[in-house]
Amino acid sequence: MARVPFALGLFLLAAVGARAADTPGSGPPVRGLFIAAPSPGRVDEFVKFIDEELAPRGVNTLILGVNYEYQFASRSEMADPHGLSKGDVAKLVASCRKAKIHLIPQINLLGHQSWADHLGRLLSVHPELDETPWVKLAPNVKWPNPDRLYCKSYCPRHPQVHEIVFPLIDEICDAFESDAFHAGLDEVFYLGEEKCPRCGKADKAELFADEVKAIRDRLASKNRKLWIWGDRLLDGDTTGLGEWEASTNQTSRAIDLVPKDIIICDWHYEQAAPTPSLFALKGLSVVACPWRKSDVALRQLRDMQDIRGQSPAPTRDRLLGVMQTSWNGCDSFLDEFYGRKKPAATEKPRRPRGSEVECFKALADAWKSKPSS
Ligand SMILES: [Zn+2]
């Protein structure tokens, strides 16, 4: 397998807005963990986790799901008084800087603005941004349902939506001192709805790509890079990947419309689909993302390194690495990691069984034992 010279590894990381260096003998350039941000009361414990567990395992990229659980000052109506403070975030920043871990905050934009039974903060405070105001939330709504209600979206063409969310992006990136931001953008089921007066007749792929470009441009104006989940850019029918980890709502052509300097987090939890190659060949940088199945994670790592090893440099350099995902909450992850609880029960039938903590440990063991690629 071809080795990437140390200097080139540094260049690759610079190209994706990463600050941490690629250490020879420690796996692919990006070795990541995505997890919900800790609650304020557990920040100190999480800092210890960064120092004692993430750094020694070679993690060099940490994406924290913050969403609206932050004491925002730029839009005071969006402030969560019980959310992270600037001081809390400063502790995380200092810890990651010391550990040479690239720290990236996430706020879910466009989709994931509710669950079936409750709104998220953005649509609670600004209901005028709701793409589907006629869809009523209710307890015990199961999927599938007549409204196709999974999560609500904001309307990307509402004239005020960017005035509201862009200052939040700027503020959270400033607090995290980050040169990158993850905007979510996964599982956007409500988009360009027929009854929306602004975008009902629009092409959904163009709508999605326009929103990606708007967010990307805002970040680029401050020398920051955009990371997103990749599912809306994959054709769920042609690939057979279906409507969750790929798109069946006409957004997949956006893969050819989005800016090429974004980073795709390509999540597949039950099989190591060969989609990182698709993204890389389309000119998009990509990170493969597993969840609870160690065998899938190890295959994704192996595929990433194999394909990097046999690809011409421009393609290889876009195949960045692997990032473990955690979806059971930061507290749950820490409790399981430190043996205070058993693996969380599977909450949704469509999600595979397994342990995200065990998967992460297996993945980190594997990238530490593999040569740098
Ligand atoms: Zn709309």
Residues whose N, C-alpha, C, O or C-beta is under 5 A from the ligand:
A	BS01	ZN	E131 C155 P156 R157 C196 R198 C199
